[in-house]
Amino acid sequence: MDLIVISGRSGAGKSVVLSVLEDQGYYCIDNIPVKLLDTVVNALNETTQKVAISLDIRNLKSLVSLQDIKKELDTLRQKCNTTVLFLDCNADVIVSRYADTRRNHPLMQSDNLTLDEAIAQEYELLQVIREGSDIQLNTTNLNVHGLASRIINIIELTSSNHSPSEFKLIFNSFGFKKGPPPSSNFVFDVRHLPNPYWDKKLAVQTGEDPDVQEFFTQYNEPALELERIKTYLNGWLEAVDKSTSRRFVTISVGCTGGQHRSVYIADQLARYYATKGFATQVHHFSLGVTHSFNCA
């Protein structure tokens, strides 16, 4: 059985994720009591191949200790192909989303808290799940369609039908103003490279545009940085046993705004490793763009 357990901050998009998974053929259960997880999975294991279960703070708070959820999830991992997905989001965006829907945060009624207090307390209570999750997805800058696209990518990566030969390298570009994606396995800082932003013609373009790419070829530093990153990643990849359960690794490249330098370097890396036989994918967070490159 492929089991996806979804948790995270209220307002981060758990309902949207469940709807996407249901459209993809998953048997979806919303807000199940944690103590029933094992029972439900056992009941479905014989008849259902794809299951998604959402856990939110209302049920997690009832546990004697949030460490109990870790034990429950460890038990599930022994029985089926389990992926724990944690949805995160910036607090100010969560406030805005609650204002739009005019709904109360779950902790506002149960603990008599203000919205800001409820958001802060929930974040602390969810720390155990956040730290033990397989994938952390920040939805701050994602609309419904962008979130749906990311979830479909995650399904492709975590499915038990995913062949070991399809080990995938995911490259992210991002701006340090907002910080690296939380799911990053490796983070590289390229803010020291020449910056096209100071050229008025190039400032409005991105690292995907030919003029910006031509700009980088005029300097030695971008090529040297690419070789340094490749050397590091090649050494790590040689040590990876492809027979393990690891099916992908996420490499994030950051510059100041996530528009020029990081986009260029992430694209170059994705294309390079595609020629080396890896399935690669690149997400440009600041641009809201995703590309996939087939193995050579």
MITOR-410203 format. One record per residue: x, y, z of N, C-alpha, C in turn. Coordinates in steps of 0.05 Angstrom, whole numbers, plus 5000, padded with zeros to 4 digits. Last residue first. Example, Ala and Ser with C-alpha at 12.3 -4.5 7.8 and 13.67 -1.06 7.14 Angstrom:
NODE; 5257; 4955; 5142; 5273; 4979; 5143; 5258; 5001; 5157;
NODE; 5264; 4886; 5156; 5246; 4910; 5156; 5264; 4934; 5156;
end
This chain:
NODE; 5384; 5227; 4585; 5396; 5225; 4559; 5397; 5196; 4550;
NODE; 5321; 5237; 4618; 5349; 5226; 4618; 5358; 5224; 4589;
NODE; 5286; 5300; 4611; 5288; 5271; 4609; 5318; 5262; 4609;
NODE; 5268; 5349; 4657; 5287; 5342; 4636; 5290; 5311; 4635;
NODE; 5217; 5396; 4673; 5229; 5369; 4676; 5246; 5364; 4652;
NODE; 5204; 5457; 4708; 5212; 5443; 4684; 5222; 5415; 4691;
NODE; 5163; 5509; 4734; 5174; 5482; 4737; 5181; 5470; 4710;
NODE; 5155; 5573; 4764; 5159; 5557; 4740; 5172; 5530; 4747;
NODE; 5154; 5618; 4797; 5131; 5601; 4795; 5131; 5583; 4771;
NODE; 5197; 5650; 4807; 5185; 5654; 4781; 5159; 5638; 4779;
NODE; 5215; 5634; 4856; 5208; 5663; 4853; 5194; 5668; 4827;
NODE; 5224; 5579; 4847; 5204; 5588; 4866; 5196; 5617; 4862;
NODE; 5232; 5537; 4799; 5240; 5565; 4804; 5219; 5578; 4821;
NODE; 5251; 5472; 4799; 5230; 5490; 4808; 5242; 5517; 4813;
NODE; 5268; 5419; 4756; 5276; 5444; 4768; 5252; 5461; 4774;
NODE; 5289; 5351; 4752; 5267; 5370; 4753; 5277; 5396; 4766;
NODE; 5313; 5292; 4720; 5317; 5317; 4735; 5292; 5335; 4733;
NODE; 5339; 5229; 4719; 5314; 5244; 4715; 5317; 5269; 4732;
NODE; 5405; 5219; 4695; 5387; 5223; 4717; 5361; 5237; 4707;
NODE; 5443; 5216; 4654; 5425; 5194; 4658; 5405; 5196; 4681;
NODE; 5472; 5260; 4643; 5486; 5239; 4656; 5468; 5215; 4664;
NODE; 5437; 5297; 4623; 5455; 5284; 4604; 5471; 5261; 4616;
NODE; 5415; 5312; 4672; 5398; 5297; 4653; 5415; 5283; 4632;
NODE; 5456; 5342; 4693; 5452; 5315; 4704; 5432; 5299; 4688;
NODE; 5452; 5388; 4660; 5477; 5372; 4660; 5471; 5344; 4671;
NODE; 5401; 5408; 4672; 5407; 5399; 4644; 5432; 5381; 4644;
NODE; 5409; 5421; 4725; 5388; 5402; 4718; 5393; 5391; 4690;
NODE; 5450; 5460; 4722; 5454; 5434; 4736; 5434; 5413; 4728;
NODE; 5424; 5501; 4693; 5448; 5488; 4682; 5454; 5461; 4696;
NODE; 5383; 5514; 4729; 5377; 5504; 4703; 5401; 5489; 4691;
NODE; 5414; 5534; 4773; 5396; 5510; 4776; 5389; 5498; 4750;
NODE; 5439; 5578; 4748; 5455; 5556; 4759; 5438; 5531; 4762;
NODE; 5394; 5611; 4735; 5414; 5602; 4715; 5429; 5577; 4724;
NODE; 5371; 5619; 4785; 5355; 5607; 4763; 5374; 5595; 4742;
NODE; 5411; 5646; 4813; 5402; 5619; 4822; 5387; 5605; 4800;
NODE; 5415; 5694; 4781; 5437; 5676; 4785; 5429; 5648; 4793;
NODE; 5356; 5714; 4777; 5377; 5712; 4756; 5397; 5690; 4761;
NODE; 5319; 5708; 4819; 5310; 5715; 4792; 5331; 5709; 4770;
NODE; 5327; 5709; 4874; 5317; 5684; 4862; 5308; 5688; 4833;
NODE; 5349; 5751; 4901; 5321; 5753; 4895; 5309; 5728; 4882;
NODE; 5401; 5730; 4915; 5387; 5750; 4932; 5357; 5749; 4927;
NODE; 5401; 5658; 4908; 5414; 5684; 4905; 5397; 5705; 4920;
NODE; 5409; 5587; 4917; 5398; 5613; 4924; 5415; 5637; 4916;
NODE; 5388; 5523; 4903; 5409; 5543; 4896; 5396; 5571; 4901;
NODE; 5379; 5458; 4929; 5370; 5485; 4926; 5393; 5505; 4922;
NODE; 5362; 5393; 4915; 5385; 5412; 4916; 5375; 5440; 4910;
NODE; 5337; 5334; 4938; 5330; 5361; 4931; 5354; 5380; 4936;
NODE; 5330; 5268; 4912; 5344; 5287; 4930; 5339; 5315; 4920;
NODE; 5293; 5206; 4913; 5300; 5232; 4902; 5316; 5248; 4922;
NODE; 5289; 5158; 4937; 5281; 5159; 4909; 5286; 5187; 4896;
NODE; 5312; 5112; 4984; 5314; 5140; 4974; 5308; 5140; 4944;
NODE; 5314; 5059; 4998; 5288; 5071; 4994; 5289; 5099; 4984;
NODE; 5370; 5031; 4961; 5356; 5039; 4985; 5329; 5052; 4978;
NODE; 5397; 5023; 4915; 5378; 5001; 4923; 5363; 5009; 4949;
NODE; 5434; 5061; 4907; 5408; 5065; 4893; 5388; 5043; 4901;
NODE; 5471; 5090; 4954; 5463; 5063; 4945; 5436; 5065; 4933;
NODE; 5516; 5141; 4943; 5488; 5134; 4947; 5483; 5106; 4937;
NODE; 5566; 5156; 4929; 5564; 5142; 4955; 5535; 5133; 4960;
NODE; 5560; 5185; 4884; 5575; 5160; 4882; 5572; 5143; 4907;
NODE; 5536; 5230; 4903; 5520; 5211; 4888; 5534; 5184; 4885;
NODE; 5579; 5257; 4927; 5557; 5247; 4944; 5541; 5226; 4929;
NODE; 5610; 5269; 4883; 5621; 5253; 4905; 5600; 5241; 4922;
NODE; 5575; 5301; 4855; 5584; 5276; 4843; 5595; 5257; 4865;
NODE; 5569; 5346; 4888; 5546; 5328; 4884; 5555; 5301; 4873;
NODE; 5622; 5368; 4884; 5610; 5360; 4910; 5588; 5340; 4906;
NODE; 5625; 5377; 4829; 5645; 5360; 4842; 5634; 5350; 4869;
NODE; 5583; 5412; 4820; 5583; 5386; 4808; 5602; 5367; 4822;
NODE; 5602; 5457; 4848; 5577; 5444; 4857; 5576; 5415; 4846;
NODE; 5647; 5470; 4818; 5649; 5464; 4846; 5625; 5449; 4857;
NODE; 5625; 5480; 4767; 5644; 5457; 4771; 5647; 5450; 4800;
NODE; 5595; 5526; 4779; 5582; 5501; 4769; 5599; 5477; 4774;
NODE; 5637; 5561; 4791; 5617; 5553; 4812; 5602; 5528; 4804;
NODE; 5661; 5566; 4741; 5676; 5554; 4764; 5657; 5545; 4786;
NODE; 5620; 5590; 4712; 5629; 5564; 4704; 5645; 5550; 4727;
NODE; 5615; 5640; 4741; 5593; 5621; 4740; 5602; 5592; 4732;
NODE; 5670; 5664; 4735; 5659; 5654; 4761; 5636; 5635; 4759;
NODE; 5683; 5684; 4686; 5694; 5657; 4693; 5679; 5646; 4718;
NODE; 5636; 5715; 4641; 5652; 5714; 4665; 5661; 5686; 4672;
NODE; 5603; 5710; 4599; 5624; 5729; 4596; 5643; 5730; 4620;
NODE; 5561; 5677; 4612; 5583; 5665; 4597; 5607; 5684; 4593;
NODE; 5524; 5712; 4634; 5540; 5695; 4652; 5564; 5682; 4637;
NODE; 5502; 5737; 4588; 5516; 5753; 4608; 5534; 5735; 4625;
NODE; 5475; 5694; 4566; 5499; 5705; 4552; 5516; 5722; 4571;
NODE; 5433; 5692; 4602; 5451; 5669; 4600; 5477; 5678; 4586;
NODE; 5408; 5740; 4590; 5420; 5736; 4617; 5440; 5713; 4616;
NODE; 5391; 5730; 4538; 5409; 5753; 4544; 5423; 5750; 4571;
NODE; 5356; 5685; 4543; 5382; 5683; 4529; 5401; 5705; 4536;
NODE; 5326; 5672; 4607; 5327; 5687; 4582; 5355; 5687; 4570;
NODE; 5329; 5649; 4656; 5321; 5632; 4634; 5323; 5646; 4607;
NODE; 5339; 5687; 4694; 5361; 5669; 4686; 5354; 5649; 4664;
NODE; 5301; 5743; 4667; 5307; 5722; 4687; 5330; 5705; 4677;
NODE; 5292; 5815; 4664; 5292; 5788; 4653; 5298; 5768; 4675;
NODE; 5298; 5864; 4686; 5270; 5855; 4684; 5269; 5827; 4672;
NODE; 5354; 5871; 4682; 5341; 5871; 4709; 5313; 5859; 4708;
NODE; 5375; 5878; 4632; 5373; 5851; 4642; 5357; 5849; 4668;
NODE; 5375; 5933; 4625; 5362; 5916; 4605; 5357; 5888; 4616;
NODE; 5405; 5951; 4668; 5376; 5958; 4666; 5362; 5940; 4646;
NODE; 5445; 5913; 4708; 5442; 5921; 4680; 5412; 5926; 4675;
NODE; 5440; 5893; 4758; 5450; 5920; 4756; 5451; 5930; 4727;
NODE; 5426; 5839; 4751; 5405; 5858; 4760; 5414; 5887; 4756;
NODE; 5466; 5804; 4741; 5454; 5819; 4718; 5434; 5840; 4726;
NODE; 5522; 5798; 4780; 5493; 5801; 4782; 5482; 5817; 4758;
NODE; 5572; 5748; 4791; 5564; 5773; 4778; 5533; 5775; 4775;
NODE; 5565; 5711; 4854; 5568; 5713; 4825; 5561; 5740; 4814;
NODE; 5552; 5708; 4907; 5578; 5720; 4901; 5582; 5723; 4870;
NODE; 5506; 5680; 4913; 5504; 5710; 4914; 5530; 5723; 4907;
NODE; 5497; 5626; 4915; 5511; 5637; 4891; 5509; 5668; 4890;
NODE; 5497; 5573; 4958; 5494; 5603; 4957; 5510; 5614; 4934;
NODE; 5461; 5514; 4963; 5485; 5527; 4953; 5478; 5557; 4949;
NODE; 5439; 5460; 5002; 5434; 5488; 4995; 5461; 5501; 4987;
NODE; 5408; 5396; 5003; 5432; 5412; 5000; 5425; 5440; 4992;
NODE; 5355; 5383; 5014; 5376; 5366; 5025; 5404; 5380; 5024;
NODE; 5297; 5422; 5028; 5324; 5420; 5015; 5342; 5400; 5030;
NODE; 5248; 5433; 5048; 5253; 5405; 5041; 5281; 5401; 5029;
NODE; 5242; 5487; 5055; 5249; 5471; 5078; 5256; 5442; 5072;
NODE; 5276; 5530; 5009; 5254; 5512; 5013; 5261; 5493; 5036;
NODE; 5310; 5587; 5039; 5310; 5563; 5023; 5285; 5546; 5028;
NODE; 5284; 5656; 5041; 5297; 5632; 5053; 5294; 5608; 5035;
NODE; 5270; 5704; 5023; 5248; 5688; 5034; 5259; 5661; 5046;
NODE; 5318; 5725; 5008; 5299; 5743; 5022; 5277; 5727; 5036;
NODE; 5343; 5688; 4977; 5349; 5687; 5005; 5331; 5707; 5021;
NODE; 5303; 5657; 4928; 5315; 5681; 4938; 5319; 5680; 4968;
NODE; 5317; 5597; 4889; 5302; 5612; 4908; 5317; 5638; 4915;
NODE; 5310; 5537; 4852; 5323; 5564; 4854; 5305; 5580; 4873;
NODE; 5321; 5467; 4860; 5305; 5491; 4865; 5322; 5516; 4863;
NODE; 5321; 5404; 4830; 5337; 5429; 4834; 5317; 5452; 4839;
NODE; 5322; 5337; 4843; 5304; 5361; 4842; 5321; 5385; 4848;
NODE; 5335; 5277; 4813; 5347; 5300; 4825; 5329; 5324; 4821;
NODE; 5311; 5210; 4822; 5308; 5237; 4811; 5323; 5258; 4827;
NODE; 5311; 5145; 4799; 5321; 5163; 4820; 5323; 5191; 4808;
NODE; 5293; 5107; 4766; 5281; 5133; 4762; 5289; 5152; 4785;
NODE; 5310; 5058; 4781; 5325; 5071; 4759; 5315; 5099; 4754;
NODE; 5273; 5043; 4819; 5298; 5054; 4828; 5314; 5067; 4806;
NODE; 5207; 5064; 4798; 5230; 5046; 4795; 5255; 5059; 4806;
NODE; 5148; 5071; 4831; 5171; 5087; 4821; 5196; 5069; 4821;
NODE; 5109; 5045; 4856; 5114; 5038; 4828; 5137; 5053; 4816;
NODE; 5104; 5070; 4904; 5118; 5045; 4904; 5123; 5035; 4876;
NODE; 5113; 5142; 4899; 5097; 5118; 4893; 5115; 5093; 4894;
NODE; 5142; 5188; 4904; 5140; 5171; 4928; 5124; 5145; 4922;
NODE; 5143; 5216; 4856; 5168; 5210; 4869; 5165; 5189; 4891;
NODE; 5089; 5223; 4842; 5107; 5209; 4824; 5133; 5200; 4837;
NODE; 5073; 5253; 4886; 5061; 5227; 4882; 5080; 5210; 4864;
NODE; 5100; 5301; 4876; 5107; 5285; 4900; 5096; 5256; 4897;
NODE; 5073; 5319; 4830; 5102; 5312; 4829; 5111; 5294; 4852;
NODE; 5023; 5328; 4853; 5026; 5307; 4833; 5055; 5299; 4829;
NODE; 5038; 5371; 4886; 5028; 5346; 4898; 5030; 5323; 4878;
NODE; 5050; 5411; 4850; 5071; 5401; 4867; 5063; 5374; 4880;
NODE; 4999; 5419; 4827; 5022; 5410; 4810; 5044; 5398; 4827;
NODE; 4971; 5439; 4871; 4963; 5414; 4858; 4985; 5402; 4841;
NODE; 4998; 5488; 4878; 4999; 5467; 4899; 4991; 5440; 4887;
NODE; 4983; 5515; 4832; 5011; 5509; 4837; 5014; 5487; 4858;
NODE; 4927; 5518; 4840; 4938; 5503; 4817; 4967; 5496; 4821;
NODE; 4924; 5550; 4886; 4912; 5523; 4885; 4924; 5506; 4863;
NODE; 4989; 5582; 4893; 4960; 5582; 4891; 4949; 5553; 4889;
NODE; 5044; 5591; 4936; 5030; 5573; 4917; 5000; 5579; 4917;
NODE; 5074; 5615; 4974; 5072; 5628; 4948; 5059; 5611; 4927;
NODE; 5065; 5581; 5019; 5062; 5610; 5021; 5057; 5623; 4994;
NODE; 5072; 5528; 5027; 5052; 5536; 5007; 5048; 5566; 5006;
NODE; 5125; 5485; 5033; 5115; 5511; 5040; 5097; 5522; 5019;
NODE; 5131; 5420; 5052; 5123; 5436; 5030; 5112; 5463; 5040;
NODE; 5173; 5369; 5069; 5161; 5394; 5079; 5156; 5412; 5055;
NODE; 5174; 5299; 5074; 5174; 5322; 5056; 5160; 5346; 5070;
NODE; 5176; 5267; 5118; 5193; 5261; 5095; 5196; 5284; 5077;
NODE; 5178; 5290; 5187; 5166; 5287; 5161; 5186; 5280; 5139;
NODE; 5198; 5301; 5237; 5198; 5273; 5228; 5186; 5269; 5201;
NODE; 5190; 5355; 5244; 5218; 5345; 5244; 5219; 5316; 5234;
NODE; 5134; 5358; 5244; 5150; 5372; 5224; 5178; 5361; 5222;
NODE; 5121; 5328; 5289; 5113; 5318; 5262; 5130; 5332; 5241;
NODE; 5143; 5361; 5329; 5151; 5333; 5326; 5145; 5322; 5299;
NODE; 5116; 5411; 5322; 5145; 5408; 5317; 5154; 5379; 5313;
NODE; 5064; 5425; 5333; 5069; 5407; 5309; 5099; 5402; 5304;
NODE; 5066; 5461; 5374; 5055; 5434; 5379; 5061; 5414; 5357;
NODE; 5086; 5506; 5349; 5102; 5493; 5369; 5092; 5464; 5374;
NODE; 5042; 5519; 5315; 5069; 5514; 5304; 5087; 5499; 5323;
NODE; 5001; 5529; 5352; 5000; 5505; 5335; 5027; 5498; 5323;
NODE; 5018; 5577; 5374; 5018; 5553; 5391; 5017; 5528; 5374;
NODE; 5013; 5612; 5330; 5039; 5608; 5342; 5040; 5583; 5359;
NODE; 4958; 5609; 5319; 4977; 5602; 5298; 5005; 5596; 5310;
NODE; 4937; 5628; 5368; 4931; 5601; 5359; 4951; 5591; 5338;
NODE; 4955; 5681; 5368; 4964; 5662; 5389; 4960; 5633; 5381;
NODE; 4928; 5701; 5323; 4957; 5701; 5324; 4968; 5682; 5345;
NODE; 4874; 5694; 5341; 4884; 5680; 5317; 4914; 5679; 5317;
NODE; 4870; 5683; 5412; 4868; 5700; 5389; 4879; 5684; 5365;
NODE; 4838; 5627; 5446; 4862; 5642; 5438; 4854; 5662; 5416;
NODE; 4810; 5583; 5471; 4803; 5611; 5476; 4826; 5630; 5470;
NODE; 4818; 5532; 5458; 4836; 5543; 5478; 4831; 5572; 5484;
NODE; 4777; 5520; 5421; 4784; 5500; 5442; 4801; 5512; 5464;
NODE; 4776; 5566; 5388; 4752; 5558; 5404; 4760; 5540; 5427;
NODE; 4827; 5568; 5367; 4815; 5592; 5377; 4791; 5586; 5396;
NODE; 4845; 5522; 5344; 4853; 5527; 5372; 4840; 5552; 5384;
NODE; 4825; 5524; 5291; 4816; 5503; 5310; 4823; 5509; 5339;
NODE; 4806; 5590; 5270; 4828; 5570; 5274; 4819; 5550; 5294;
NODE; 4744; 5603; 5238; 4761; 5604; 5261; 4783; 5583; 5260;
NODE; 4733; 5638; 5174; 4731; 5614; 5192; 4750; 5618; 5216;
NODE; 4735; 5672; 5132; 4720; 5680; 5156; 4715; 5656; 5175;
NODE; 4766; 5669; 5088; 4746; 5649; 5091; 4727; 5654; 5114;
NODE; 4799; 5715; 5093; 4784; 5711; 5069; 4761; 5691; 5073;
NODE; 4822; 5706; 5143; 4806; 5730; 5139; 4788; 5727; 5114;
NODE; 4852; 5661; 5133; 4830; 5659; 5151; 4811; 5683; 5149;
NODE; 4889; 5683; 5097; 4871; 5662; 5088; 4847; 5659; 5107;
NODE; 4916; 5719; 5131; 4901; 5729; 5108; 4881; 5708; 5098;
NODE; 4940; 5683; 5166; 4922; 5703; 5177; 4904; 5714; 5154;
NODE; 4974; 5657; 5130; 4953; 5642; 5144; 4932; 5661; 5154;
NODE; 5009; 5699; 5119; 4992; 5689; 5097; 4969; 5672; 5109;
NODE; 5034; 5706; 5167; 5018; 5728; 5157; 5000; 5719; 5134;
NODE; 5062; 5656; 5173; 5039; 5663; 5191; 5022; 5685; 5180;
NODE; 5075; 5615; 5117; 5082; 5638; 5133; 5057; 5647; 5149;
NODE; 5069; 5545; 5122; 5061; 5570; 5109; 5068; 5592; 5128;
NODE; 5071; 5474; 5108; 5078; 5497; 5123; 5069; 5522; 5108;
NODE; 5055; 5407; 5112; 5049; 5432; 5098; 5055; 5455; 5117;
NODE; 5088; 5347; 5107; 5082; 5369; 5125; 5078; 5394; 5109;
NODE; 5077; 5280; 5095; 5079; 5306; 5082; 5070; 5328; 5102;
NODE; 5105; 5218; 5098; 5093; 5239; 5115; 5099; 5266; 5102;
NODE; 5093; 5158; 5067; 5105; 5185; 5063; 5090; 5204; 5081;
NODE; 5103; 5089; 5066; 5091; 5112; 5080; 5107; 5137; 5074;
NODE; 5087; 5030; 5046; 5104; 5051; 5035; 5092; 5078; 5044;
NODE; 5076; 4992; 5107; 5070; 5000; 5080; 5088; 5023; 5072;
NODE; 5096; 4974; 5156; 5075; 4959; 5144; 5070; 4967; 5114;
NODE; 5133; 5009; 5177; 5140; 4980; 5176; 5120; 4964; 5160;
NODE; 5106; 5056; 5178; 5128; 5053; 5159; 5137; 5024; 5156;
NODE; 5072; 5049; 5221; 5061; 5049; 5194; 5083; 5045; 5173;
NODE; 5108; 5055; 5264; 5093; 5029; 5260; 5083; 5027; 5231;
NODE; 5121; 5108; 5258; 5142; 5087; 5255; 5130; 5060; 5250;
NODE; 5072; 5131; 5270; 5082; 5133; 5243; 5104; 5113; 5238;
NODE; 5069; 5119; 5325; 5048; 5110; 5306; 5058; 5110; 5278;
NODE; 5113; 5146; 5345; 5112; 5117; 5347; 5091; 5106; 5328;
NODE; 5097; 5199; 5333; 5122; 5188; 5321; 5121; 5158; 5322;
NODE; 5054; 5205; 5366; 5049; 5204; 5337; 5074; 5193; 5323;
NODE; 5077; 5207; 5416; 5061; 5184; 5409; 5056; 5182; 5379;
NODE; 5099; 5256; 5421; 5118; 5235; 5414; 5102; 5209; 5406;
NODE; 5060; 5286; 5441; 5062; 5286; 5412; 5083; 5266; 5403;
NODE; 5025; 5254; 5494; 5050; 5266; 5485; 5050; 5265; 5454;
NODE; 4971; 5243; 5497; 4986; 5248; 5521; 5012; 5263; 5515;
NODE; 4931; 5275; 5447; 4951; 5255; 5455; 4964; 5263; 5481;
NODE; 4899; 5316; 5431; 4888; 5298; 5451; 4907; 5277; 5460;
NODE; 4925; 5344; 5391; 4926; 5355; 5418; 4916; 5336; 5439;
NODE; 4912; 5316; 5346; 4939; 5313; 5356; 4941; 5323; 5385;
NODE; 4860; 5332; 5333; 4865; 5305; 5344; 4892; 5302; 5356;
NODE; 4870; 5386; 5320; 4848; 5378; 5338; 4852; 5351; 5350;
NODE; 4911; 5390; 5283; 4917; 5395; 5310; 4895; 5387; 5330;
NODE; 4902; 5334; 5236; 4905; 5362; 5244; 4907; 5366; 5274;
NODE; 4917; 5291; 5184; 4917; 5294; 5213; 4919; 5324; 5219;
NODE; 4893; 5252; 5131; 4899; 5278; 5141; 4897; 5279; 5172;
NODE; 4914; 5201; 5088; 4902; 5207; 5114; 4912; 5234; 5124;
NODE; 4907; 5162; 5031; 4916; 5188; 5042; 4900; 5194; 5067;
NODE; 4925; 5104; 4996; 4909; 5116; 5017; 4923; 5142; 5026;
NODE; 4922; 5054; 4949; 4931; 5081; 4953; 4913; 5095; 4973;
NODE; 4901; 5003; 4949; 4929; 5006; 4943; 4940; 5034; 4949;
NODE; 4858; 4963; 4987; 4863; 4989; 4976; 4893; 4994; 4973;
NODE; 4852; 4913; 5012; 4834; 4920; 4989; 4842; 4946; 4975;
NODE; 4886; 4905; 5054; 4880; 4882; 5036; 4865; 4891; 5011;
NODE; 4888; 4953; 5081; 4913; 4943; 5068; 4907; 4921; 5049;
NODE; 4846; 4971; 5111; 4847; 4979; 5083; 4869; 4964; 5067;
NODE; 4856; 4953; 5162; 4830; 4946; 5149; 4831; 4951; 5119;
NODE; 4905; 4976; 5174; 4903; 4947; 5173; 4877; 4938; 5158;
NODE; 4890; 5030; 5175; 4909; 5020; 5154; 4907; 4990; 5151;
NODE; 4856; 5030; 5220; 4846; 5037; 5194; 4864; 5026; 5171;
NODE; 4893; 5016; 5261; 4869; 5000; 5256; 4858; 5005; 5228;
NODE; 4930; 5058; 5259; 4939; 5030; 5254; 4915; 5013; 5247;
NODE; 4896; 5103; 5272; 4912; 5101; 5247; 4918; 5072; 5240;
NODE; 4870; 5112; 5319; 4857; 5094; 5300; 4873; 5090; 5274;
NODE; 4899; 5149; 5346; 4898; 5123; 5357; 4884; 5102; 5339;
NODE; 4887; 5196; 5317; 4913; 5184; 5315; 4913; 5155; 5324;
NODE; 4826; 5204; 5282; 4840; 5203; 5308; 4866; 5186; 5306;
NODE; 4830; 5238; 5219; 4825; 5213; 5234; 4839; 5215; 5261;
NODE; 4822; 5279; 5178; 4822; 5284; 5207; 4815; 5260; 5223;
NODE; 4797; 5245; 5123; 4803; 5271; 5134; 4801; 5271; 5165;
NODE; 4819; 5201; 5076; 4806; 5203; 5101; 4815; 5228; 5115;
NODE; 4816; 5175; 5010; 4823; 5197; 5028; 4806; 5197; 5053;
NODE; 4846; 5135; 4966; 4824; 5134; 4985; 4831; 5153; 5007;
NODE; 4868; 5163; 4904; 4873; 5156; 4932; 4847; 5155; 4947;
NODE; 4862; 5182; 4852; 4855; 5154; 4858; 4861; 5145; 4886;
NODE; 4870; 5234; 4842; 4890; 5216; 4832; 4886; 5187; 4841;
NODE; 4829; 5259; 4870; 4827; 5259; 4840; 4848; 5240; 4828;
NODE; 4851; 5253; 4921; 4827; 5238; 4914; 4823; 5236; 4883;
NODE; 4893; 5289; 4917; 4899; 5260; 4920; 4875; 5243; 4913;
NODE; 4864; 5337; 4914; 4882; 5329; 4892; 4887; 5299; 4893;
NODE; 4839; 5336; 4964; 4823; 5336; 4939; 4839; 5328; 4915;
NODE; 4883; 5339; 4998; 4866; 5315; 4999; 4849; 5314; 4973;
NODE; 4902; 5390; 4985; 4919; 5367; 4980; 4902; 5341; 4979;
NODE; 4860; 5422; 5005; 4867; 5422; 4976; 4883; 5397; 4969;
NODE; 4865; 5411; 5059; 4840; 5404; 5045; 4845; 5403; 5015;
NODE; 4915; 5433; 5072; 4911; 5404; 5074; 4886; 5395; 5059;
NODE; 4934; 5487; 5071; 4925; 5474; 5046; 4919; 5444; 5048;
NODE; 4944; 5518; 5115; 4967; 5514; 5096; 4958; 5499; 5071;
NODE; 4906; 5520; 5152; 4906; 5542; 5133; 4928; 5539; 5112;
NODE; 4945; 5493; 5203; 4917; 5499; 5194; 4918; 5523; 5176;
NODE; 5005; 5461; 5186; 4991; 5484; 5198; 4963; 5487; 5186;
NODE; 5005; 5388; 5183; 5016; 5415; 5179; 4998; 5436; 5192;
NODE; 4998; 5327; 5145; 4994; 5343; 5169; 5006; 5371; 5163;
NODE; 4983; 5267; 5114; 4985; 5296; 5111; 4980; 5310; 5137;
NODE; 5010; 5209; 5092; 4999; 5222; 5116; 5005; 5252; 5114;
NODE; 5000; 5162; 5044; 5009; 5189; 5048; 4995; 5201; 5072;
NODE; 5017; 5098; 5026; 5003; 5114; 5046; 5016; 5141; 5048;
NODE; 5010; 5045; 4984; 5022; 5071; 4985; 5005; 5089; 5004;
NODE; 5017; 4976; 5000; 5000; 5000; 5000; 5018; 5025; 5000;
end
